[in-house]
Amino acid sequence: KSWDICREVPVVEDEQTPWKMIKLLKIITLIVITIIVFGLALCSKASFLLLITLANEGTKTIQDDHKPVVLLCIGCSLITSSVILFTKSIWKACYKTSKLPRKETFALVMFMEFVASGGAAILTIVAMPHLDIVTNVTILNSVAILPAILQVVTQCTAKERNRFLLPSITAFILILLGYVLFLFLYIMKDPTDIKMIIWVGLAVGGSFLVSFNWWENYLRPIGENSKSLVLRNLCRDIIKCRNILHILSSLLRIAVTACVLGAYVPLNKMDWDVVRFIPRRETTIIGIIIGVQLISSALCHWFSLLSCKMHAIRRCFILPLYLAYLCATMWHETYDEMTNIIISIFRLDKYRPRTEQKFDDFTFEAHIYFDDAFKQVEGSQGRHLNDYAKSLVEVLAEVYIFTSIDDKFFIKKQQIPEQKVIRTPYGGRLVVTMPNGNNIIAHFKDKELIRHKKRWSQIMYLYYLLGWKLMTKYYKRWENGEDDSVLKAEVKREKQNTYLLALDGDTDFQPAAVMYLIDRLKMYPRVGAACGRIHPTGSPAVWFQKFEYAVSHWLQKTAEHVIGCVLCSPGCFSLFRAEALMDDNVMKRYATKSMEASHYIQYDQRRRWGPSTMANVVDLLGSSTVISKRNPSMSKPFMFYQLFNITSAILAPATICLLIASLSFVLNMDASWALILAVIPPIIYLILCFKLKSDTQITIAGIMSIIYAFLMLVVTMSIIGAMVRDKTILTPSSIFVVSMAIIYITTAVLHPQEIQLVFHGFLYIICIPSAYLLLTIYSMVNMNNVSWGTREDEEGFWRELQKKYLEPLADDKERQKQIINDLRELRNKINFAFFILNALWLVATFTLQRFGAFIFIVLPKVDFDLNNTGENVQIDPIGFMFILGFATSVLIQFFAMMYHIYTLVHYVAFIDTEPREQKPDEYYPPAKKFTPAEFLF
């Protein structure tokens, strides 16, 4: 109607991603990094040349008999990088599995490193001190003889040889011509000066040998394009054994440099004894120069790596086309929750349109798997979509209408999007083509036809997208007689470049977040999965979860990434590589029906994820030897770190009881009686959980949580009051609290976009008993409850998949009864072991308190000025070990986070992956929100 012009339109503006700020930050950061790198490179080279000049016989700044000191400093400059590499490789070898190289690989690497290090020592220690500084500058800028040759070879074996071959040949000719002129001019200057001819010859020979330093940069591209199996195996062996090779080559470089330096000084009639007697003036000069050289070299290297992480040279690479499948699972989501994810998908459609495509970096296809979508209608044949499934259809139509509105003053009623309904063996499918050409496919599952629940929906899309859509076309080509090696290479490449984005039915995400995850997997081919930073939304009741998620991503996952491997990617927003999912013992094992009680806890526990996480970690630790051999990131020390964490998690209930018992000093109560009183309520709740229904257990836990929150408030204020009263923070409990506060606040400051979450930490503190005591008891007692927390050829695929993996589970009463009994028995065994460990911990603490006069640790109490107050603090050994252990865990995570803190780099680097003319402009109603992903591999 002409008068009905008012409308309700969802907000579809991207108000969260600060694109202008990021682009400005990109420009400023690149300019700053460029200036810093060139400035540091200039300082490094100038200071190194100055050292060499000081070693020259004609330089009077340092006396001739003190020249060995300068030569020693030159040697230190040469080996510093090897010392750092050795230390770093030792660290990696401790926390990542390392393999020994083959004899051929070892011999080649050692020969190349021996030649390169020997050339560097001869050039800088022996030859260059006898040449003038201008010549030395020229030499240092011309040590690329072998790289110039290898560049020509690389281009000859690569596809783009016609484009880049001429510049490479020209560079080699110019370098060669420069050395010929250098030899000619120096020899013809005074043909009778035999010593100078020797120094010049050593300089040229040393320069050539130094150029072997970059041999590995060209071995991989030459090997990949070579037909030689020996060369390809050599490249693979070097990559697999890199840590061990770095350790050995670093030691070799240090030894070769030391030998050249140690031999040259006496051969040149100099004495090492002068090193012990250097005048103060000369020591200051040499110390300043060597300090500037080492610091500027290290910083230059670090900032150069930083520029690479920022993709400053990304435009030099041609990236292949990537395919991303968005896979969401739904069940009983509300209308608003469905709207959130559908708008997010339509937003991505606008961000990466298939029609009028302006860029070809990746394409996507969205799939929604809707569980239990049908109902029986009386008086009607067949089954019909239920109300939840109809809501999804309505949401699709509504979002389509409002995302395709144009700017006309008078608009006609928008048409329902083009739809294609397909009846399938598992129920039905709705195909919608979004306004910009990408498809969104809703798979409606009928639980009478196919197995329901989230796990089986995941099996559906894994086998449909990776088994059927990816592999079937290659199988048909193989049947037609195509070459096996060609097909194998194509399959490997497509598996490497195909991704699955796992989503929940209420996830609200932005295109930038998806692009960050894709960007990470593009840059690191060995990464199998990357997870986004999750932000729960809702009322103040989720503030605890907000801070918990923040700490998990800031510290826990970062520590796992740095010292090992991230063990859990959240299913609501994580990107997986097809090659990793299709590897042995992944999809196939996940598709196996649970036959034992332990399998139900590991694979089917959805509502209470605590026991399933614990079960999977125990399974991981039980296979640590095998896993460490197969995965270089999962070393024995990393397994020990996981053992420490799971031990802390098991003893969490007892620890909370000890924390509550610390109120004894406030109430002037005996510590032993306070501990007894602190243990009684959890024991009562544990007994009730075995007897009452789940809903009643939750109600009781809610009431107890309020009481515990007030107790935690009293404990917190008591610790603060004790610090004020005693005028000291140097007691174990005070140091612990202050240290944790400093760590969490510092971590929040280092994540400026999320700094406001630190204020949720107060609620997190007072809810600790609820989360780590009551929730643990509830989840452990209820672990035995595993309830829910086409074309013709394709039809054949679905029927085969149903028959093998997804047939509805038979209603076998005897089998169900047996599983229930097995689960109950397993629950009882695990709970007995779990709570008996907590009881032993409490009994040990109680015993030490009763005999506190005989067994304790005495520490002197000092005030804020570190003056001894004359009083002592008595600490029971178990309590002290707990504080020390927990603090050690948090400190490890904190330093790992500091090592990994590249949030700014990720923001800046992301800009180069975006098309210049594209401006993402979409935002959606609040639900789960995801900021661009922080790097968690």
Disulfide bonds with the S-S distance in Angstrom:
none
